Amino acid sequence: MLFIHYPKCTTCQKAKKWLDEQNINYTERHIVEDNPTYDELKAWYLKSGLPLKRFFNTSGLLYKEMQLKDKLPSMSEEEQLQLLATNGMLVKRPLVIAEKAILVGFKEAEWKENL
């Protein structure tokens, strides 16, 4: 299982603590130092069944600075995936890439059910 996070993010810290408490093994990946690639994001998006917007860090400074709230609706999925692949700070975190599920953000009930 892959756990993609930003170490300074408090939600990511909570998620990591939860994984450790559940004794769930995972491989850590720093979302900024090792940003998800276009191909990874596309595969995860397709496997997740979630709307692509869920993969955006809508509360992030970069998202707001780039005024993506107004721009995303007119962008194609292809353009949105390309944009996500440019900077890890645009990607919602934490991300869990597990065999049976792709989890975006930390919702304990959802994680309990899927991990």
N, C-alpha and C positions, 0 to 999 in steps of 0.2 A: 504494500500500500504506500502511496506517495502522499505526503503532507506538505503542501506548498503554502508558505506563510511569510509574513513580514515580522521579524522578531520584536520590533517596537510596538506593534499593534496589540492592544489589550485584548481584543476579541481572539486574536491568534494565540495569545498567551493562555487564555482560558481554555481554548480548544486543545492546545497541547497538554495542558494539565489534565484535562478530561481524558484524553487518549492514554496518558501515562497511568492514571488512576484505574482505567479499564484494562490495563496491561495489554494494550493493542500495539503490535509492532508496526513501525512505519519508517520510511526514509524521509528525512527532512530536505526541503529545498527552499532556498531563499528566493522569494519572488522577484526581487529587484536584481540581485546578482546573477540569477539564472532565470530570466524571464521566459514564460512559456512561449513556444514558437507558434507560428501560424498553424502548422500541421497538427500540433498537439491540441491547440485550442479548438480547431475544427472537429477533431475526433472526439474530444470531451463534450463539446456542445452537442454533437449529433447523438452520442451515447446517452447523454443526460436526459434528453427530452425536455429540457428547460428552455424558456425563451432566451434568446441571445442577450437581451438586456440584463438578465440576472448575472451575467459574467462581468458586468461593468461595476466598478467601485464608485457608485453614484454619490457617495458622501465624501469622496476624496477631493483634495484641493485641485489636482490636475484636471479631473473631470469637470469641475466647476470653472476653472480658468479657461479651459478649452470650449466652454459653453456647449458641452456635448448633449445636454438635455434637449437643446433646440436642434442640434445637428443630426443626432442619431436617427430620428424618424425618416429623414430623407436619404439616409445612406443604405446601400445594399448590405446584405449579410456578409458578402465578400469583403466589402470596405470596412465593415465593423470588425471583422476578424483580423484584418491586416492592421488596423489601428490598435487593437488589443495587444497584438504581438510586438508593438513598438516600445511599450513601457509597462513594466510590472505594476507600477502604481495605478494603472488604469483598471487592473484586474481585481475583481472582488476576492477577498480572502477571508479566512483560509479556504483552500481548495483541497479536497480529498479525492484522490483518484484510486478507487478500490476496484476489485474485480467485478463486483455486482452493482456498484453505484458511483456516481460522480456527485459529490456534495459541495455546494457553493455557499460560503458563509457558515457560521456556527449556530445551529439550532439543535440543542441537546436532544430533544425528542426525536428529531429526524436522524441524528447520528446514532442514537440507541437502536432505532429501528433498522438501520441499514448497515451497521458495522458489527 
